[in-house]
Amino acid sequence: MSSTSKGYGKALKALRERELFELQLKQSNGSYEAYLAYIEFELSSAKVQIPRLTQTLFERVLCIFWQQQPLWLEYISYAV
């Protein structure tokens, strides 16, 4: 039971750390700058980094801003 509580605590902490970025995305109507700040957070938070979440974030922004070559290069660099 304690391992379940520990896992829940980690997931809740990760959610709370990202809520601000999701709110900023919503308030800015999904601006490129808001996405970049969110990606920078994901790439810099080594202690809580969740690779699948970071990949999903890249894919979210690339669906909208697919013509941004620097973003593609950063995504490829991250994936490799």
C-alpha positions as CSV (number, residue, x, y, z in Angstrom):
1,M,0.0,0.0,0.0
2,S,2.8,2.5,0.8
3,S,4.3,2.0,-2.7
4,T,1.0,2.9,-4.2
5,S,0.9,6.1,-2.1
6,K,4.4,6.9,-3.0
7,G,3.6,6.5,-6.7
8,Y,0.5,8.6,-6.3
9,G,2.5,11.3,-4.6
10,K,5.0,11.4,-7.4
11,A,2.4,11.6,-10.1
12,L,0.5,14.4,-8.2
13,K,3.7,16.4,-7.8
14,A,4.5,16.0,-11.5
15,L,1.0,17.2,-12.3
16,R,1.2,20.2,-10.1
17,E,4.5,21.2,-11.6
18,R,3.0,21.2,-15.0
19,E,-0.4,22.8,-14.3
20,L,1.1,26.3,-14.6
21,F,2.4,25.6,-18.0
22,E,-0.9,24.1,-19.2
23,L,-2.7,27.2,-17.8
24,Q,-0.3,29.5,-19.7
25,L,-0.9,27.5,-22.9
26,K,-4.6,27.9,-22.4
27,Q,-4.4,31.6,-21.7
28,S,-2.1,32.3,-24.6
29,N,-4.2,30.3,-27.0
30,G,-1.3,27.9,-27.5
31,S,1.4,30.4,-28.3
32,Y,4.7,29.2,-29.6
33,E,6.5,31.0,-26.7
34,A,4.4,29.2,-24.1
35,Y,5.2,25.9,-25.7
36,L,8.9,26.7,-25.8
37,A,8.9,27.6,-22.1
38,Y,7.1,24.3,-21.3
39,I,9.6,22.3,-23.3
40,E,12.5,24.1,-21.6
41,F,11.0,23.1,-18.3
42,E,10.7,19.5,-19.3
43,L,14.2,19.3,-20.7
44,S,15.7,21.0,-17.6
45,S,13.9,19.1,-14.9
46,A,16.2,16.1,-14.7
47,K,15.0,14.8,-11.4
48,V,11.4,14.5,-12.5
49,Q,11.8,14.1,-16.2
50,I,9.2,11.8,-17.8
51,P,10.5,10.9,-21.3
52,R,7.1,9.9,-22.7
53,L,5.5,13.2,-21.4
54,T,8.3,15.2,-23.0
55,Q,7.9,13.4,-26.3
56,T,4.1,14.0,-26.2
57,L,4.7,17.7,-25.6
58,F,7.0,17.9,-28.6
59,E,4.4,16.2,-30.7
60,R,1.7,18.6,-29.5
61,V,3.6,21.6,-30.5
62,L,4.8,20.2,-33.8
63,C,1.2,19.5,-34.8
64,I,0.6,23.2,-34.7
65,F,4.0,24.7,-35.5
66,W,5.2,22.1,-37.9
67,Q,7.1,24.6,-40.0
68,Q,9.5,25.6,-37.2
69,Q,12.8,23.9,-38.2
70,P,14.6,24.7,-34.9
71,L,11.8,22.8,-33.1
72,W,12.2,19.8,-35.3
73,L,16.0,19.8,-34.7
74,E,15.5,20.0,-30.9
75,Y,13.0,17.2,-31.0
76,I,15.3,15.0,-33.1
77,S,18.2,15.8,-30.7
78,Y,16.0,14.8,-27.7
79,A,14.8,11.6,-29.4
80,V,18.3,10.5,-30.2
